[in-house]
Amino acid sequence: MKPNYKELLNHVTTFIFDVDGVLTDGSILLMPGQEPIRKFNSKDGYALQLACKKGYKVAIISGGKNEAVRERMSLLGIKDIYLGAADKIEKLEELFLMYDLKKEEVLYMGDDIPDYQVMMACGVSCSPSDAAPEVKAISDYISPKGGGMGCVRDVIEQTLKVQGKWNADGDHVW
């Protein structure tokens, strides 16, 4: 029997997220002569910067190449940002080596087939409510929130609550 996902959250030191379909709703607005435009959820942003401030490793692995994404994630305190990752498992392996991570320490949230292998290689695999069926089938936890609608905040908040680190002194400061 698979353990309750909340038990798995006790070991998490590292959060890794896909962008399109997780941090966004997957929509891409195309404007002539400009980079594609994506919309991010501010509650996800709050949780991401809080996890960084609390010392969690937070990384982004995305097939997309939009530099505005890098800028937004950097402003939240995220240092490990992999854009244009054609093979996400390669970037995951880099992170495992760089930080000497153990599988059970890593939570990954993805929404589609390019995330499948990465999710299988992590200790806690999560997906938004609107993820592809194949991804939901291997998820330890499926957020009731959709991509770009607070699913990232959901998994970070739950992890910090399980570990007794949510709503602590100083959390009100952005």
PyMOL CGO cylinders between C-alpha atoms (Angstrom):
from pymol import cmd
from pymol.cgo import CYLINDER

trace = [
    CYLINDER, 0.00, 0.00, 0.00, 1.24, 3.45, -0.95, 0.3, 1, 1, 1, 1, 1, 1,
    CYLINDER, 1.24, 3.45, -0.95, 1.85, 5.80, 2.01, 0.3, 1, 1, 1, 1, 1, 1,
    CYLINDER, 1.85, 5.80, 2.01, -0.42, 8.77, 2.55, 0.3, 1, 1, 1, 1, 1, 1,
    CYLINDER, -0.42, 8.77, 2.55, 1.01, 11.67, 0.57, 0.3, 1, 1, 1, 1, 1, 1,
    CYLINDER, 1.01, 11.67, 0.57, 1.13, 13.84, 3.72, 0.3, 1, 1, 1, 1, 1, 1,
    CYLINDER, 1.13, 13.84, 3.72, 3.61, 11.37, 5.23, 0.3, 1, 1, 1, 1, 1, 1,
    CYLINDER, 3.61, 11.37, 5.23, 5.78, 11.85, 2.14, 0.3, 1, 1, 1, 1, 1, 1,
    CYLINDER, 5.78, 11.85, 2.14, 5.76, 15.63, 2.67, 0.3, 1, 1, 1, 1, 1, 1,
    CYLINDER, 5.76, 15.63, 2.67, 7.73, 15.25, 5.92, 0.3, 1, 1, 1, 1, 1, 1,
    CYLINDER, 7.73, 15.25, 5.92, 10.92, 14.55, 3.94, 0.3, 1, 1, 1, 1, 1, 1,
    CYLINDER, 10.92, 14.55, 3.94, 10.61, 17.30, 1.31, 0.3, 1, 1, 1, 1, 1, 1,
    CYLINDER, 10.61, 17.30, 1.31, 13.51, 19.78, 1.14, 0.3, 1, 1, 1, 1, 1, 1,
    CYLINDER, 13.51, 19.78, 1.14, 13.20, 20.58, -2.56, 0.3, 1, 1, 1, 1, 1, 1,
    CYLINDER, 13.20, 20.58, -2.56, 10.35, 21.74, -4.78, 0.3, 1, 1, 1, 1, 1, 1,
    CYLINDER, 10.35, 21.74, -4.78, 10.59, 21.50, -8.57, 0.3, 1, 1, 1, 1, 1, 1,
    CYLINDER, 10.59, 21.50, -8.57, 7.90, 22.83, -10.88, 0.3, 1, 1, 1, 1, 1, 1,
    CYLINDER, 7.90, 22.83, -10.88, 7.03, 22.82, -14.54, 0.3, 1, 1, 1, 1, 1, 1,
    CYLINDER, 7.03, 22.82, -14.54, 5.78, 26.18, -15.84, 0.3, 1, 1, 1, 1, 1, 1,
    CYLINDER, 5.78, 26.18, -15.84, 3.10, 25.86, -18.55, 0.3, 1, 1, 1, 1, 1, 1,
    CYLINDER, 3.10, 25.86, -18.55, 0.10, 24.06, -17.10, 0.3, 1, 1, 1, 1, 1, 1,
    CYLINDER, 0.10, 24.06, -17.10, 1.40, 24.24, -13.51, 0.3, 1, 1, 1, 1, 1, 1,
    CYLINDER, 1.40, 24.24, -13.51, 2.50, 27.80, -12.75, 0.3, 1, 1, 1, 1, 1, 1,
    CYLINDER, 2.50, 27.80, -12.75, 0.23, 28.97, -15.57, 0.3, 1, 1, 1, 1, 1, 1,
    CYLINDER, 0.23, 28.97, -15.57, -3.06, 27.66, -16.89, 0.3, 1, 1, 1, 1, 1, 1,
    CYLINDER, -3.06, 27.66, -16.89, -1.25, 26.53, -20.03, 0.3, 1, 1, 1, 1, 1, 1,
    CYLINDER, -1.25, 26.53, -20.03, -2.59, 29.37, -22.15, 0.3, 1, 1, 1, 1, 1, 1,
    CYLINDER, -2.59, 29.37, -22.15, -0.08, 31.29, -24.24, 0.3, 1, 1, 1, 1, 1, 1,
    CYLINDER, -0.08, 31.29, -24.24, -1.09, 34.66, -25.64, 0.3, 1, 1, 1, 1, 1, 1,
    CYLINDER, -1.09, 34.66, -25.64, 0.70, 35.38, -28.90, 0.3, 1, 1, 1, 1, 1, 1,
    CYLINDER, 0.70, 35.38, -28.90, 1.34, 38.96, -29.92, 0.3, 1, 1, 1, 1, 1, 1,
    CYLINDER, 1.34, 38.96, -29.92, 2.96, 39.83, -33.27, 0.3, 1, 1, 1, 1, 1, 1,
    CYLINDER, 2.96, 39.83, -33.27, 6.68, 40.47, -32.87, 0.3, 1, 1, 1, 1, 1, 1,
    CYLINDER, 6.68, 40.47, -32.87, 6.72, 39.82, -29.11, 0.3, 1, 1, 1, 1, 1, 1,
    CYLINDER, 6.72, 39.82, -29.11, 7.52, 36.95, -26.79, 0.3, 1, 1, 1, 1, 1, 1,
    CYLINDER, 7.52, 36.95, -26.79, 4.47, 34.88, -25.78, 0.3, 1, 1, 1, 1, 1, 1,
    CYLINDER, 4.47, 34.88, -25.78, 2.64, 36.19, -22.73, 0.3, 1, 1, 1, 1, 1, 1,
    CYLINDER, 2.64, 36.19, -22.73, 1.84, 34.00, -19.72, 0.3, 1, 1, 1, 1, 1, 1,
    CYLINDER, 1.84, 34.00, -19.72, -0.26, 34.76, -16.64, 0.3, 1, 1, 1, 1, 1, 1,
    CYLINDER, -0.26, 34.76, -16.64, 0.95, 33.76, -13.16, 0.3, 1, 1, 1, 1, 1, 1,
    CYLINDER, 0.95, 33.76, -13.16, -0.97, 33.45, -9.89, 0.3, 1, 1, 1, 1, 1, 1,
    CYLINDER, -0.97, 33.45, -9.89, 0.19, 35.79, -7.10, 0.3, 1, 1, 1, 1, 1, 1,
    CYLINDER, 0.19, 35.79, -7.10, -0.64, 33.22, -4.40, 0.3, 1, 1, 1, 1, 1, 1,
    CYLINDER, -0.64, 33.22, -4.40, 1.73, 30.77, -6.09, 0.3, 1, 1, 1, 1, 1, 1,
    CYLINDER, 1.73, 30.77, -6.09, 4.31, 33.58, -6.14, 0.3, 1, 1, 1, 1, 1, 1,
    CYLINDER, 4.31, 33.58, -6.14, 3.91, 34.21, -2.43, 0.3, 1, 1, 1, 1, 1, 1,
    CYLINDER, 3.91, 34.21, -2.43, 4.38, 30.52, -1.61, 0.3, 1, 1, 1, 1, 1, 1,
    CYLINDER, 4.38, 30.52, -1.61, 7.42, 30.20, -3.90, 0.3, 1, 1, 1, 1, 1, 1,
    CYLINDER, 7.42, 30.20, -3.90, 9.25, 33.16, -2.36, 0.3, 1, 1, 1, 1, 1, 1,
    CYLINDER, 9.25, 33.16, -2.36, 8.34, 31.94, 1.13, 0.3, 1, 1, 1, 1, 1, 1,
    CYLINDER, 8.34, 31.94, 1.13, 9.76, 28.47, 0.44, 0.3, 1, 1, 1, 1, 1, 1,
    CYLINDER, 9.76, 28.47, 0.44, 12.98, 30.10, -0.81, 0.3, 1, 1, 1, 1, 1, 1,
    CYLINDER, 12.98, 30.10, -0.81, 13.19, 32.33, 2.30, 0.3, 1, 1, 1, 1, 1, 1,
    CYLINDER, 13.19, 32.33, 2.30, 12.72, 29.30, 4.54, 0.3, 1, 1, 1, 1, 1, 1,
    CYLINDER, 12.72, 29.30, 4.54, 15.69, 27.56, 2.93, 0.3, 1, 1, 1, 1, 1, 1,
    CYLINDER, 15.69, 27.56, 2.93, 13.96, 25.08, 0.66, 0.3, 1, 1, 1, 1, 1, 1,
    CYLINDER, 13.96, 25.08, 0.66, 15.55, 24.46, -2.70, 0.3, 1, 1, 1, 1, 1, 1,
    CYLINDER, 15.55, 24.46, -2.70, 13.15, 25.56, -5.42, 0.3, 1, 1, 1, 1, 1, 1,
    CYLINDER, 13.15, 25.56, -5.42, 13.75, 24.87, -9.11, 0.3, 1, 1, 1, 1, 1, 1,
    CYLINDER, 13.75, 24.87, -9.11, 11.96, 25.34, -12.40, 0.3, 1, 1, 1, 1, 1, 1,
    CYLINDER, 11.96, 25.34, -12.40, 12.29, 22.89, -15.28, 0.3, 1, 1, 1, 1, 1, 1,
    CYLINDER, 12.29, 22.89, -15.28, 10.40, 23.98, -18.38, 0.3, 1, 1, 1, 1, 1, 1,
    CYLINDER, 10.40, 23.98, -18.38, 10.44, 23.18, -22.06, 0.3, 1, 1, 1, 1, 1, 1,
    CYLINDER, 10.44, 23.18, -22.06, 9.48, 26.81, -22.72, 0.3, 1, 1, 1, 1, 1, 1,
    CYLINDER, 9.48, 26.81, -22.72, 12.15, 29.40, -23.43, 0.3, 1, 1, 1, 1, 1, 1,
    CYLINDER, 12.15, 29.40, -23.43, 10.45, 32.66, -22.41, 0.3, 1, 1, 1, 1, 1, 1,
    CYLINDER, 10.45, 32.66, -22.41, 12.97, 34.89, -20.63, 0.3, 1, 1, 1, 1, 1, 1,
    CYLINDER, 12.97, 34.89, -20.63, 10.15, 36.73, -18.85, 0.3, 1, 1, 1, 1, 1, 1,
    CYLINDER, 10.15, 36.73, -18.85, 9.56, 33.47, -16.96, 0.3, 1, 1, 1, 1, 1, 1,
    CYLINDER, 9.56, 33.47, -16.96, 13.20, 33.46, -15.82, 0.3, 1, 1, 1, 1, 1, 1,
    CYLINDER, 13.20, 33.46, -15.82, 12.86, 37.08, -14.69, 0.3, 1, 1, 1, 1, 1, 1,
    CYLINDER, 12.86, 37.08, -14.69, 9.68, 36.39, -12.70, 0.3, 1, 1, 1, 1, 1, 1,
    CYLINDER, 9.68, 36.39, -12.70, 11.11, 33.29, -11.02, 0.3, 1, 1, 1, 1, 1, 1,
    CYLINDER, 11.11, 33.29, -11.02, 14.38, 35.09, -10.20, 0.3, 1, 1, 1, 1, 1, 1,
    CYLINDER, 14.38, 35.09, -10.20, 12.44, 37.92, -8.53, 0.3, 1, 1, 1, 1, 1, 1,
    CYLINDER, 12.44, 37.92, -8.53, 10.86, 35.30, -6.26, 0.3, 1, 1, 1, 1, 1, 1,
    CYLINDER, 10.86, 35.30, -6.26, 14.31, 34.07, -5.17, 0.3, 1, 1, 1, 1, 1, 1,
    CYLINDER, 14.31, 34.07, -5.17, 14.54, 30.97, -7.37, 0.3, 1, 1, 1, 1, 1, 1,
    CYLINDER, 14.54, 30.97, -7.37, 18.08, 30.35, -8.57, 0.3, 1, 1, 1, 1, 1, 1,
    CYLINDER, 18.08, 30.35, -8.57, 17.79, 27.05, -10.44, 0.3, 1, 1, 1, 1, 1, 1,
    CYLINDER, 17.79, 27.05, -10.44, 15.77, 27.88, -13.53, 0.3, 1, 1, 1, 1, 1, 1,
    CYLINDER, 15.77, 27.88, -13.53, 16.04, 25.57, -16.53, 0.3, 1, 1, 1, 1, 1, 1,
    CYLINDER, 16.04, 25.57, -16.53, 14.27, 26.85, -19.61, 0.3, 1, 1, 1, 1, 1, 1,
    CYLINDER, 14.27, 26.85, -19.61, 14.24, 25.14, -23.01, 0.3, 1, 1, 1, 1, 1, 1,
    CYLINDER, 14.24, 25.14, -23.01, 14.67, 21.76, -21.31, 0.3, 1, 1, 1, 1, 1, 1,
    CYLINDER, 14.67, 21.76, -21.31, 13.92, 19.35, -24.15, 0.3, 1, 1, 1, 1, 1, 1,
    CYLINDER, 13.92, 19.35, -24.15, 14.70, 16.40, -21.84, 0.3, 1, 1, 1, 1, 1, 1,
    CYLINDER, 14.70, 16.40, -21.84, 13.65, 17.32, -18.32, 0.3, 1, 1, 1, 1, 1, 1,
    CYLINDER, 13.65, 17.32, -18.32, 15.16, 14.22, -16.74, 0.3, 1, 1, 1, 1, 1, 1,
    CYLINDER, 15.16, 14.22, -16.74, 18.66, 15.49, -17.64, 0.3, 1, 1, 1, 1, 1, 1,
    CYLINDER, 18.66, 15.49, -17.64, 18.05, 18.70, -15.69, 0.3, 1, 1, 1, 1, 1, 1,
    CYLINDER, 18.05, 18.70, -15.69, 16.60, 16.74, -12.79, 0.3, 1, 1, 1, 1, 1, 1,
    CYLINDER, 16.60, 16.74, -12.79, 19.73, 14.58, -12.66, 0.3, 1, 1, 1, 1, 1, 1,
    CYLINDER, 19.73, 14.58, -12.66, 21.87, 17.75, -12.63, 0.3, 1, 1, 1, 1, 1, 1,
    CYLINDER, 21.87, 17.75, -12.63, 19.94, 19.01, -9.61, 0.3, 1, 1, 1, 1, 1, 1,
    CYLINDER, 19.94, 19.01, -9.61, 20.27, 15.67, -7.81, 0.3, 1, 1, 1, 1, 1, 1,
    CYLINDER, 20.27, 15.67, -7.81, 24.06, 15.75, -8.32, 0.3, 1, 1, 1, 1, 1, 1,
    CYLINDER, 24.06, 15.75, -8.32, 24.51, 19.46, -7.59, 0.3, 1, 1, 1, 1, 1, 1,
    CYLINDER, 24.51, 19.46, -7.59, 22.69, 19.30, -4.25, 0.3, 1, 1, 1, 1, 1, 1,
    CYLINDER, 22.69, 19.30, -4.25, 23.31, 15.63, -3.37, 0.3, 1, 1, 1, 1, 1, 1,
    CYLINDER, 23.31, 15.63, -3.37, 19.55, 15.08, -3.21, 0.3, 1, 1, 1, 1, 1, 1,
    CYLINDER, 19.55, 15.08, -3.21, 17.79, 11.90, -2.23, 0.3, 1, 1, 1, 1, 1, 1,
    CYLINDER, 17.79, 11.90, -2.23, 14.64, 10.92, -4.12, 0.3, 1, 1, 1, 1, 1, 1,
    CYLINDER, 14.64, 10.92, -4.12, 12.39, 11.24, -1.06, 0.3, 1, 1, 1, 1, 1, 1,
    CYLINDER, 12.39, 11.24, -1.06, 13.48, 14.87, -0.54, 0.3, 1, 1, 1, 1, 1, 1,
    CYLINDER, 13.48, 14.87, -0.54, 12.15, 16.05, -3.89, 0.3, 1, 1, 1, 1, 1, 1,
    CYLINDER, 12.15, 16.05, -3.89, 8.60, 17.08, -4.75, 0.3, 1, 1, 1, 1, 1, 1,
    CYLINDER, 8.60, 17.08, -4.75, 7.89, 17.62, -8.44, 0.3, 1, 1, 1, 1, 1, 1,
    CYLINDER, 7.89, 17.62, -8.44, 4.69, 19.03, -9.88, 0.3, 1, 1, 1, 1, 1, 1,
    CYLINDER, 4.69, 19.03, -9.88, 3.95, 18.52, -13.56, 0.3, 1, 1, 1, 1, 1, 1,
    CYLINDER, 3.95, 18.52, -13.56, 0.91, 18.38, -15.78, 0.3, 1, 1, 1, 1, 1, 1,
    CYLINDER, 0.91, 18.38, -15.78, 1.71, 16.58, -19.03, 0.3, 1, 1, 1, 1, 1, 1,
    CYLINDER, 1.71, 16.58, -19.03, 3.67, 13.79, -20.73, 0.3, 1, 1, 1, 1, 1, 1,
    CYLINDER, 3.67, 13.79, -20.73, 7.05, 15.64, -20.75, 0.3, 1, 1, 1, 1, 1, 1,
    CYLINDER, 7.05, 15.64, -20.75, 6.82, 15.60, -16.92, 0.3, 1, 1, 1, 1, 1, 1,
    CYLINDER, 6.82, 15.60, -16.92, 6.08, 11.87, -16.61, 0.3, 1, 1, 1, 1, 1, 1,
    CYLINDER, 6.08, 11.87, -16.61, 9.65, 10.55, -16.28, 0.3, 1, 1, 1, 1, 1, 1,
    CYLINDER, 9.65, 10.55, -16.28, 10.66, 13.33, -13.91, 0.3, 1, 1, 1, 1, 1, 1,
    CYLINDER, 10.66, 13.33, -13.91, 7.67, 12.63, -11.69, 0.3, 1, 1, 1, 1, 1, 1,
    CYLINDER, 7.67, 12.63, -11.69, 8.58, 8.94, -11.56, 0.3, 1, 1, 1, 1, 1, 1,
    CYLINDER, 8.58, 8.94, -11.56, 12.12, 9.85, -10.45, 0.3, 1, 1, 1, 1, 1, 1,
    CYLINDER, 12.12, 9.85, -10.45, 11.02, 12.03, -7.50, 0.3, 1, 1, 1, 1, 1, 1,
    CYLINDER, 11.02, 12.03, -7.50, 9.84, 11.08, -4.03, 0.3, 1, 1, 1, 1, 1, 1,
    CYLINDER, 9.84, 11.08, -4.03, 6.59, 13.05, -4.21, 0.3, 1, 1, 1, 1, 1, 1,
    CYLINDER, 6.59, 13.05, -4.21, 4.83, 13.52, -7.53, 0.3, 1, 1, 1, 1, 1, 1,
    CYLINDER, 4.83, 13.52, -7.53, 2.02, 16.05, -7.75, 0.3, 1, 1, 1, 1, 1, 1,
    CYLINDER, 2.02, 16.05, -7.75, -0.22, 17.45, -10.44, 0.3, 1, 1, 1, 1, 1, 1,
    CYLINDER, -0.22, 17.45, -10.44, -2.86, 20.13, -10.86, 0.3, 1, 1, 1, 1, 1, 1,
    CYLINDER, -2.86, 20.13, -10.86, -6.49, 19.05, -11.19, 0.3, 1, 1, 1, 1, 1, 1,
    CYLINDER, -6.49, 19.05, -11.19, -6.45, 19.62, -14.95, 0.3, 1, 1, 1, 1, 1, 1,
    CYLINDER, -6.45, 19.62, -14.95, -3.32, 17.54, -15.68, 0.3, 1, 1, 1, 1, 1, 1,
    CYLINDER, -3.32, 17.54, -15.68, -3.22, 14.86, -18.36, 0.3, 1, 1, 1, 1, 1, 1,
    CYLINDER, -3.22, 14.86, -18.36, -4.79, 11.56, -17.25, 0.3, 1, 1, 1, 1, 1, 1,
    CYLINDER, -4.79, 11.56, -17.25, -1.45, 9.71, -17.51, 0.3, 1, 1, 1, 1, 1, 1,
    CYLINDER, -1.45, 9.71, -17.51, 0.17, 12.21, -15.17, 0.3, 1, 1, 1, 1, 1, 1,
    CYLINDER, 0.17, 12.21, -15.17, -2.70, 12.12, -12.69, 0.3, 1, 1, 1, 1, 1, 1,
    CYLINDER, -2.70, 12.12, -12.69, -2.45, 8.31, -12.66, 0.3, 1, 1, 1, 1, 1, 1,
    CYLINDER, -2.45, 8.31, -12.66, 1.12, 8.45, -11.26, 0.3, 1, 1, 1, 1, 1, 1,
    CYLINDER, 1.12, 8.45, -11.26, 0.59, 11.41, -8.91, 0.3, 1, 1, 1, 1, 1, 1,
    CYLINDER, 0.59, 11.41, -8.91, 0.91, 10.92, -5.17, 0.3, 1, 1, 1, 1, 1, 1,
    CYLINDER, 0.91, 10.92, -5.17, -1.28, 14.01, -4.85, 0.3, 1, 1, 1, 1, 1, 1,
    CYLINDER, -1.28, 14.01, -4.85, -3.63, 15.78, -7.27, 0.3, 1, 1, 1, 1, 1, 1,
    CYLINDER, -3.63, 15.78, -7.27, -4.36, 19.33, -6.19, 0.3, 1, 1, 1, 1, 1, 1,
    CYLINDER, -4.36, 19.33, -6.19, -7.99, 20.42, -6.35, 0.3, 1, 1, 1, 1, 1, 1,
    CYLINDER, -7.99, 20.42, -6.35, -6.59, 23.59, -7.97, 0.3, 1, 1, 1, 1, 1, 1,
    CYLINDER, -6.59, 23.59, -7.97, -5.88, 23.80, -11.67, 0.3, 1, 1, 1, 1, 1, 1,
    CYLINDER, -5.88, 23.80, -11.67, -2.66, 24.95, -13.32, 0.3, 1, 1, 1, 1, 1, 1,
    CYLINDER, -2.66, 24.95, -13.32, -2.11, 28.66, -12.73, 0.3, 1, 1, 1, 1, 1, 1,
    CYLINDER, -2.11, 28.66, -12.73, -4.95, 28.65, -10.22, 0.3, 1, 1, 1, 1, 1, 1,
    CYLINDER, -4.95, 28.65, -10.22, -3.03, 28.09, -6.97, 0.3, 1, 1, 1, 1, 1, 1,
    CYLINDER, -3.03, 28.09, -6.97, -1.92, 24.46, -7.25, 0.3, 1, 1, 1, 1, 1, 1,
    CYLINDER, -1.92, 24.46, -7.25, 1.70, 25.44, -6.48, 0.3, 1, 1, 1, 1, 1, 1,
    CYLINDER, 1.70, 25.44, -6.48, 0.61, 27.35, -3.37, 0.3, 1, 1, 1, 1, 1, 1,
    CYLINDER, 0.61, 27.35, -3.37, -1.44, 24.29, -2.40, 0.3, 1, 1, 1, 1, 1, 1,
    CYLINDER, -1.44, 24.29, -2.40, 1.50, 21.85, -2.36, 0.3, 1, 1, 1, 1, 1, 1,
    CYLINDER, 1.50, 21.85, -2.36, 3.95, 24.29, -0.77, 0.3, 1, 1, 1, 1, 1, 1,
    CYLINDER, 3.95, 24.29, -0.77, 1.45, 25.28, 1.93, 0.3, 1, 1, 1, 1, 1, 1,
    CYLINDER, 1.45, 25.28, 1.93, 0.63, 21.65, 2.71, 0.3, 1, 1, 1, 1, 1, 1,
    CYLINDER, 0.63, 21.65, 2.71, 4.30, 20.75, 2.95, 0.3, 1, 1, 1, 1, 1, 1,
    CYLINDER, 4.30, 20.75, 2.95, 5.11, 23.66, 5.23, 0.3, 1, 1, 1, 1, 1, 1,
    CYLINDER, 5.11, 23.66, 5.23, 2.09, 22.87, 7.43, 0.3, 1, 1, 1, 1, 1, 1,
    CYLINDER, 2.09, 22.87, 7.43, 3.09, 19.21, 7.77, 0.3, 1, 1, 1, 1, 1, 1,
    CYLINDER, 3.09, 19.21, 7.77, 6.61, 20.34, 8.71, 0.3, 1, 1, 1, 1, 1, 1,
    CYLINDER, 6.61, 20.34, 8.71, 5.33, 22.97, 11.17, 0.3, 1, 1, 1, 1, 1, 1,
    CYLINDER, 5.33, 22.97, 11.17, 6.74, 25.87, 9.15, 0.3, 1, 1, 1, 1, 1, 1,
    CYLINDER, 6.74, 25.87, 9.15, 3.58, 27.57, 7.84, 0.3, 1, 1, 1, 1, 1, 1,
    CYLINDER, 3.58, 27.57, 7.84, 2.32, 30.94, 9.14, 0.3, 1, 1, 1, 1, 1, 1,
    CYLINDER, 2.32, 30.94, 9.14, 5.36, 31.42, 11.36, 0.3, 1, 1, 1, 1, 1, 1,
    CYLINDER, 5.36, 31.42, 11.36, 6.83, 34.69, 12.57, 0.3, 1, 1, 1, 1, 1, 1,
    CYLINDER, 6.83, 34.69, 12.57, 7.99, 36.75, 9.61, 0.3, 1, 1, 1, 1, 1, 1,
    CYLINDER, 7.99, 36.75, 9.61, 5.81, 34.97, 7.04, 0.3, 1, 1, 1, 1, 1, 1,
    CYLINDER, 5.81, 34.97, 7.04, 3.72, 38.12, 6.60, 0.3, 1, 1, 1, 1, 1, 1,
    CYLINDER, 3.72, 38.12, 6.60, 6.72, 39.93, 5.05, 0.3, 1, 1, 1, 1, 1, 1,
    CYLINDER, 6.72, 39.93, 5.05, 6.91, 39.45, 1.28, 0.3, 1, 1, 1, 1, 1, 1,
]
cmd.load_cgo(trace, "trace")
